[in-house]
Amino acid sequence: MATQVQSYLFFDGRSEEAAEFYKSALGAKVETLMRFRDAPETGPGCGPGAGNEDKVMHMEIRIGDTVVMGSDGECKGQATFQGFGLSLTVPDVAACDKALNALANGGKVVMPAAKTFFSERFGMVADKFGVTWMVLVAPK
């Protein structure tokens, strides 16, 4: 297997909500979802016995050809996503606008979609979980 770098997001108790949001907004598919109750023993994070047995210990969602992984982490309810963003490349302007509008639902527009020197359409949003997304049309 080749070396890979993959994104792993800690939603701090909101992973399942995030998976449903990304399914609706981006057509994501949940490939793996394991709960803390499924772990053989208590470990860091929410863990069984903490009243969080149904929280997500680990998940993998596929968006296009990419897998994004996540967890409820410590289940404090206030995830912070700072210092990075996820970039989503789409085939055309309509797909760019659709993705940006869907991701902005409950979140906020950081940079409105517009033509740039590097893309026919580019925009940025912070979704309702605080994850920054840069959406752009693939260069021709």
Secondary structure as UniProt FT lines:
FT   STRAND          8..10
FT   TURN            12..13
FT   HELIX           15..26
FT   STRAND          29..35
FT   HELIX           36..38
FT   TURN            48..51
FT   TURN            53..54
FT   STRAND          56..63
FT   TURN            64..65
FT   STRAND          66..71
FT   TURN            73..74
FT   STRAND          86..90
FT   HELIX           93..104
FT   TURN            105..106
FT   STRAND          108..114
FT   STRAND          122..126
FT   TURN            128..129
FT   STRAND          132..137
//
